[in-house]
Structure formats: structure tokens, C-alpha cells
Amino acid sequence: MIARWQVRQSANMFLITAFTVGLFGSLHCVGMCGPIALALPFQGLSRGLIVQKMLQYHLGRSLTYAGLGLLAGLGGEFIRYAGMQRWFALLAGISLIVIAIFSLPVESRINRLPGMRQVLAKVRQMLSRIMGSGKDIHTFRLGLLNGLLPCGLVYLALVGAVSMGQIWQSGAYMFLFGLGTVPLLLVATVGGGMAGIQLRRKFRKLYPVLLIALAILFIGRALDFELPREMTFWEAMQEMPMCH
């Protein structure tokens, strides 16, 4: 009972972490994804209608992230059944610290993977087609496609999704991550302007801190995986017959 409660609490903490990563990481989103939102032909529309269309856009983006999370969850399920979840969390934590210290260009290396350029070219072509459709632009579909664009922050979140260990939790992790990016993007877009370059510079300074904070969570979770065994042991000890 206690072991199950601890696992559930750990999962809940990581789901909250997903939203937090999205919220603080949205500084990056403002610089990268924000210009797409600002380029939408919303001139002459009421603020309420703009908010409605932008919420559709962000819902589509978050659903794409959730789909990517479900795929990542397949890997997480394999790791869990293989009994390697603790070691994956530990390796992920150490890797994030190395990336933070040496500023490794993980995003650019992932984008060079075989077939990645062809997929991204197709996605960008479809985005251009939707952007050119005038005022009746389908923002939900635009958000779905935008979620497939290369993003180091998304790749970082996917590592967290894999560590969840269950498919549905991985999907929920990425969906909450997507929702976390919404507030700042929505305010910036409806406000009508973004300091993209300045915000990206600030995020570059905070990015290593975010990586190390996540690394500590991963390593802490890896160490926690030993606790259920100990708690089960103590429960068994309490049920042993005692002589009086």
C-alpha cells in the first residue's frame, strides 16, 4: 500500500513538473514559435475571437505533444518491463548535467538524423499552405503541425515522458507540458508584440539551470525506486509473530 502510494506521488510530482517546464520554457517558445502566431492574419478581429483562435492553435499543439508522448511511452513501457526504469532515470539525470555543463547542441544533432530533414521539409510545406489560406485560417490544424517542428525544449520534455514508465502517463506528461507553454504565448500574442531576441537571450542563461533542476529530479527519482522494496520489508517485519 505504502509502496503504491509512493509511486503515485512520484508520478504526480513529475506531471506537475511537466507543466512547470512548459511554463518556464515558454520563454524559448516566444522566441521560436511566437513569430508564427504573430504572422497569423488576425487584423480586424475582436480580441475575444483572437483568443479563441489562439486557444485552438495551442490545443492542437498540445495534442501533438501528447501524441509524441504516447510514442515515447512505448519506450518507457519497455524500460519498465525490463526493470531498467531506475537506471534510465539515473542516466537521464547525468546526461542532462553533462549537456548543461558543456552546452552540447542536442537539438541540431537530432535534426541531422536520417530522414529528419525530409519530414521537417514536408511539415514546413504544409504550414506554409495553411498560413496562406487567408483570414479563414484553420488554427487548430496549424497547431497540430507546429507541434512537429524541431524544438530542444520538446526533446527535453520527451525524456521526462519516457521516464514516466506508462504510456498514458507519458501522453499526459507531454499534454501538460504543452499547456504550460500557453499562458506566456497567449499573453504575448494577444498583446500584439514580443521581445523575441531579448527573451531568447534570457532563456539561454536560464536553460542550464532548468536542465540541472530536472537532472536532480531524475536522479532523485532513480534513488527513490529503492524505497518500495524497503517499505515492503518493514511491512513484513511488522506482521511477524512476536513472542511475549
C-alpha positions in Angstrom: 0.0 0.0 0.0 2.7 2.5 1.0 4.9 1.5 -2.0 2.0 2.1 -4.4 1.3 5.5 -2.7 5.0 6.5 -3.2 4.9 5.5 -6.9 1.7 7.5 -7.4 3.1 10.5 -5.6 6.3 10.4 -7.7 4.2 10.3 -10.9 2.1 13.2 -9.7 5.2 15.2 -9.0 6.6 14.6 -12.4 3.2 15.6 -14.1 3.4 18.9 -12.2 7.0 19.2 -13.3 5.9 18.8 -16.9 3.6 21.9 -16.6 6.3 23.8 -14.8 8.9 23.0 -17.5 6.5 24.2 -20.2 5.7 27.4 -18.2 9.4 28.4 -17.6 10.5 27.1 -21.0 7.9 29.2 -22.8 10.5 32.0 -22.9 12.1 29.8 -25.6 8.7 29.3 -27.3 8.1 33.0 -27.5 11.3 33.4 -29.5 10.9 30.3 -31.7 7.2 29.6 -32.1 5.8 33.0 -31.3 6.6 34.6 -34.7 4.4 32.0 -36.4 1.5 33.1 -34.1 2.2 36.8 -34.8 2.1 36.2 -38.5 -1.5 35.0 -38.5 -3.9 37.3 -40.3 -6.0 38.4 -37.3 -6.2 42.1 -38.3 -9.7 43.4 -37.7 -10.8 40.6 -35.4 -12.0 41.2 -31.9 -9.7 40.3 -29.0 -12.1 37.6 -27.9 -12.1 35.9 -31.3 -8.3 36.1 -31.4 -8.1 34.4 -28.0 -10.5 31.7 -29.2 -8.4 31.1 -32.4 -5.2 31.0 -30.4 -6.6 28.6 -27.9 -7.5 26.3 -30.8 -3.9 26.7 -32.0 -2.4 25.8 -28.6 -4.8 22.9 -28.1 -3.7 21.4 -31.5 0.0 21.9 -30.5 -0.6 20.3 -27.1 -2.4 17.3 -28.6 0.6 16.7 -31.0 2.9 16.8 -28.0 0.6 14.3 -26.3 0.8 12.0 -29.3 4.6 12.2 -29.2 4.4 11.4 -25.5 2.4 8.3 -26.2 5.1 7.1 -28.7 7.7 7.9 -26.0 5.6 5.9 -23.6 6.1 2.8 -25.7 9.8 3.1 -25.0 9.1 3.8 -21.3 6.9 0.7 -21.0 9.8 -1.4 -22.5 12.2 0.1 -20.0 9.8 -0.5 -17.1 9.2 -4.2 -18.0 12.9 -4.7 -18.4 13.4 -3.4 -14.9 15.6 -0.6 -16.1 13.5 2.4 -15.2 15.7 3.3 -12.2 18.8 3.2 -14.4 17.2 5.2 -17.2 16.3 7.9 -14.8 19.8 8.0 -13.4 21.4 8.0 -16.9 18.9 10.8 -18.0 19.9 12.9 -15.0 23.6 12.5 -15.5 23.2 13.2 -19.3 21.3 16.5 -18.6 24.0 17.6 -16.2 26.7 16.9 -19.0 24.6 18.8 -21.6 24.1 21.7 -19.2 27.8 22.0 -18.3 29.2 21.6 -21.8 26.3 23.3 -23.7 26.0 20.4 -26.1 23.9 21.2 -29.3 21.5 18.3 -28.9 18.7 19.9 -31.0 20.9 20.3 -34.0 22.3 16.8 -33.8 18.8 15.3 -33.5 17.7 17.3 -36.6 20.5 15.7 -38.6 19.1 12.2 -38.0 18.4 10.2 -41.2 15.0 11.2 -42.7 14.5 14.1 -40.3 15.2 16.8 -42.9 12.6 15.3 -45.3 10.0 15.1 -42.6 10.6 18.7 -41.5 10.5 20.0 -45.1 7.1 18.3 -45.6 5.8 19.8 -42.3 7.0 23.3 -43.3 5.4 23.0 -46.7 2.1 22.1 -45.1 2.4 25.0 -42.6 3.0 27.5 -45.5 -0.1 26.2 -47.2 -2.2 26.7 -44.1 -0.7 30.2 -43.4 -1.6 31.3 -46.9 -5.2 30.4 -46.6 -6.2 34.0 -45.5 -8.5 35.0 -42.6 -10.2 31.6 -42.6 -7.0 30.0 -41.4 -7.5 26.7 -39.5 -5.5 27.5 -36.3 -6.2 24.0 -34.8 -4.5 22.3 -37.8 -1.7 24.8 -37.7 -1.1 24.0 -34.0 -1.1 20.3 -34.8 1.6 20.7 -37.4 3.6 23.3 -35.4 4.0 20.7 -32.6 6.1 18.6 -35.0 8.7 21.4 -35.6 12.2 20.8 -34.1 12.5 22.1 -30.6 15.1 21.4 -27.9 12.6 22.1 -25.2 10.2 19.4 -26.6 13.1 16.9 -26.8 13.9 17.6 -23.2 10.2 17.1 -22.2 10.2 13.8 -24.1 13.0 12.5 -21.9 10.7 13.2 -19.0 7.8 11.4 -20.7 9.9 8.3 -21.3 10.8 8.2 -17.6 7.1 8.0 -16.6 7.1 4.3 -17.4 3.4 4.1 -18.6 2.0 5.1 -21.9 -1.0 7.1 -20.7 1.3 8.9 -18.1 3.7 9.8 -20.9 0.9 11.2 -23.0 -0.4 13.2 -20.0 3.1 14.5 -19.3 3.5 15.9 -22.8 0.0 17.4 -22.9 0.6 19.2 -19.6 3.9 20.4 -20.9 2.1 21.9 -23.9 -0.4 23.6 -21.7 2.4 25.0 -19.6 3.7 26.9 -22.6 0.3 28.5 -23.3 0.0 31.4 -20.8 3.0 33.4 -21.9 2.5 32.7 -25.6 -1.2 33.7 -25.3 -0.4 37.0 -23.4 2.4 37.9 -25.8 0.3 37.2 -28.9 -2.9 39.0 -27.8 -0.7 41.8 -26.5 0.5 42.3 -30.1 4.2 42.2 -29.6 7.2 40.1 -28.5 10.7 40.9 -27.4 11.8 37.6 -29.1 15.6 38.2 -29.2 15.8 39.5 -25.6 13.7 36.7 -24.2 15.7 34.1 -26.1 18.9 35.6 -24.6 17.4 35.4 -21.1 16.3 31.8 -21.7 19.8 30.8 -22.8 21.1 31.9 -19.4 18.3 30.1 -17.6 18.4 27.0 -19.7 21.4 25.3 -18.0 19.7 26.0 -14.6 16.5 24.3 -15.9 18.5 21.3 -17.1 20.3 20.8 -13.8 17.0 21.2 -11.8 15.5 18.4 -14.0 18.6 16.3 -13.6 18.3 16.5 -9.8 14.6 15.3 -10.1 15.6 12.4 -12.4 18.4 11.3 -10.1 16.2 11.7 -7.0 13.6 9.5 -8.7 16.2 6.9 -9.5 17.2 6.7 -5.9 13.5 6.6 -4.8 13.0 3.4 -6.8 14.8 1.5 -4.0 12.3 2.7 -1.4 9.3 0.4 -2.2 11.5 -2.6 -1.5 12.5 -1.2 1.9 8.9 -0.3 2.8 7.7 -3.8 1.8 10.4 -5.2 4.1 9.3 -3.1 7.0 5.6 -4.0 6.5 6.5 -7.7 6.5 8.5 -7.2 9.7 5.5 -5.7 11.4 3.4 -8.7 10.6 5.8 -11.2 12.0 4.6 -13.1 15.1 6.2 -11.9 18.3 6.8 -13.9 21.5 5.6 -12.4 24.8 
